[in-house]
Amino acid sequence: MTDIVTLTLNPAVDVSTSVAQVVDTLKLRCGAARQDPGGGGINVARVVRRLGGDCSAVYLAGGRAGRLLGELLDAENVAGVPLAIGGETRTDFSVTETSTGKQFRFVLPGPTVTQAEWHACLDYFATLTPPRYLVLSGSLPPGVPVDFYATLSRSARARGTQVVVDTSGPTLEAVLQSGVSLFKPSLQELRDLTRQPLLTEAAWRSAAQSIVRDGRVRMVVLTLGSDGALLVTGQQVLRAPGLPTRVESAIGAGDSFLGAMVWALNRGADEKDAFRYGVAGASAALHSAGTGLCQRADVLQKYEAVVLGP
């Protein structure tokens, strides 16, 4: 049995490059491009695998880009389970402007998934030996109903699996009603969910605590970019300041956080220790270009530097 399974319904081949300056109309001569397998759950699986964990990445895939995605996962020794769709897997594109350090990200909607195709995904999980953790991460492609994650979450929880969620919008609101073990929003996602401005740290804490108190979530991990992160459970609130670090690319930092934290929890770490690994994973990811994510040696080194406070 695989301990950790991730699901990515809208994966992508992530293409990244750089250019001196982004301007309109002109033909821009870019640097060498790199390709990475992308999508929330896929990135989480890549991180878990790098840290030595047992993980399987289930994802929808179609066309030439879908085949390339599988090849990129194979190259990283990630156990991928592609579920075939008729549409072409999307390709996303990011450009770093070297003169300013700004990053421009172009994200496509993804292929339309038919009812038969997303039903086949539910059928796959119905026959799967229940993992300890199921990570539902990323957006839904066109055609998939907003309550898809909620349906899958209820089924998984009934079979003893702990559900981890990282998504947004109506999809997030629906899945939280099903009850989940771990929810990892960014500050903007928490603002959108609560429909509040959340301008102070006290407001962040109050919003996260209210989600835990109403029983929808056992644990909320709020990621705050360079300001670090906040862990909220029914028993404690912990704050981790951001670690000073060189920033090559911020793409996938949140996925690296989640991957490192779930990996640690699966190894038996308590919530506090797993939170430290998550902060270390997010910080380590900033060193990599494109969607390079974090590397094990960097995570272990940064873990020692993470300081937690109330």
GILIN-V148535 format. One record per backbone hydrogen bond with DSSP energy under -0.5 kcal/mol. NH is the residue of the N-H (numbers start at 1). CO is the residue of the C=O. If there is no record, write none. Layout:
BEGIN
nh:NH co:CO
nh:NH co:CO
END
This chain:
BEGIN
nh:4 co:54
nh:5 co:133
nh:6 co:56
nh:7 co:135
nh:8 co:58
nh:12 co:38
nh:13 co:90
nh:14 co:12
nh:14 co:36
nh:15 co:13
nh:15 co:92
nh:16 co:34
nh:17 co:94
nh:19 co:96
nh:23 co:21
nh:26 co:24
nh:28 co:26
nh:29 co:27
nh:30 co:28
nh:31 co:18
nh:34 co:16
nh:36 co:14
nh:38 co:12
nh:41 co:137
nh:43 co:39
nh:44 co:40
nh:45 co:41
nh:46 co:42
nh:47 co:43
nh:48 co:44
nh:49 co:45
nh:50 co:46
nh:51 co:47
nh:52 co:49
nh:53 co:48
nh:55 co:53
nh:56 co:4
nh:57 co:79
nh:58 co:6
nh:58 co:56
nh:59 co:81
nh:60 co:8
nh:61 co:83
nh:66 co:62
nh:67 co:63
nh:68 co:64
nh:69 co:65
nh:70 co:66
nh:71 co:67
nh:72 co:68
nh:73 co:69
nh:74 co:70
nh:75 co:71
nh:76 co:72
nh:76 co:73
nh:77 co:74
nh:78 co:73
nh:79 co:55
nh:80 co:78
nh:81 co:57
nh:83 co:59
nh:84 co:82
nh:85 co:61
nh:89 co:62
nh:90 co:11
nh:92 co:13
nh:93 co:106
nh:94 co:15
nh:95 co:104
nh:96 co:17
nh:97 co:95
nh:97 co:102
nh:98 co:19
nh:98 co:96
nh:99 co:20
nh:100 co:97
nh:101 co:97
nh:104 co:95
nh:105 co:103
nh:106 co:93
nh:107 co:105
nh:108 co:106
nh:113 co:142
nh:118 co:114
nh:119 co:115
nh:120 co:116
nh:121 co:117
nh:122 co:118
nh:123 co:119
nh:124 co:120
nh:125 co:121
nh:126 co:122
nh:127 co:123
nh:127 co:124
nh:128 co:124
nh:132 co:3
nh:133 co:3
nh:134 co:162
nh:135 co:5
nh:136 co:134
nh:136 co:164
nh:137 co:7
nh:137 co:135
nh:138 co:166
nh:144 co:141
nh:148 co:145
nh:151 co:147
nh:152 co:148
nh:153 co:149
nh:154 co:150
nh:155 co:151
nh:156 co:152
nh:157 co:153
nh:158 co:154
nh:159 co:155
nh:159 co:156
nh:160 co:157
nh:161 co:156
nh:162 co:132
nh:163 co:161
nh:164 co:134
nh:165 co:182
nh:166 co:136
nh:171 co:168
nh:172 co:168
nh:172 co:169
nh:173 co:169
nh:174 co:170
nh:175 co:171
nh:176 co:172
nh:177 co:173
nh:178 co:175
nh:179 co:175
nh:179 co:176
nh:180 co:216
nh:181 co:163
nh:182 co:163
nh:183 co:219
nh:184 co:165
nh:185 co:183
nh:187 co:223
nh:190 co:186
nh:191 co:187
nh:192 co:188
nh:193 co:189
nh:194 co:190
nh:195 co:191
nh:196 co:191
nh:204 co:200
nh:205 co:201
nh:206 co:202
nh:207 co:203
nh:208 co:204
nh:209 co:205
nh:210 co:206
nh:211 co:207
nh:212 co:208
nh:213 co:209
nh:214 co:210
nh:215 co:212
nh:216 co:211
nh:217 co:211
nh:218 co:180
nh:219 co:181
nh:220 co:232
nh:221 co:183
nh:222 co:220
nh:222 co:230
nh:223 co:185
nh:223 co:221
nh:224 co:228
nh:227 co:224
nh:228 co:225
nh:229 co:240
nh:230 co:222
nh:231 co:238
nh:232 co:220
nh:233 co:236
nh:234 co:218
nh:238 co:231
nh:239 co:309
nh:240 co:229
nh:241 co:307
nh:248 co:246
nh:248 co:286
nh:249 co:286
nh:253 co:250
nh:256 co:252
nh:257 co:253
nh:258 co:254
nh:259 co:255
nh:260 co:256
nh:261 co:257
nh:262 co:258
nh:263 co:259
nh:264 co:260
nh:265 co:261
nh:266 co:262
nh:267 co:263
nh:268 co:265
nh:269 co:264
nh:274 co:270
nh:275 co:271
nh:276 co:272
nh:277 co:273
nh:278 co:274
nh:279 co:275
nh:280 co:276
nh:281 co:277
nh:282 co:278
nh:283 co:279
nh:284 co:280
nh:285 co:281
nh:286 co:282
nh:286 co:283
nh:287 co:284
nh:288 co:285
nh:292 co:289
nh:299 co:295
nh:300 co:296
nh:301 co:297
nh:302 co:298
nh:303 co:299
nh:304 co:300
nh:304 co:301
nh:305 co:302
nh:306 co:302
nh:306 co:303
nh:309 co:239
END
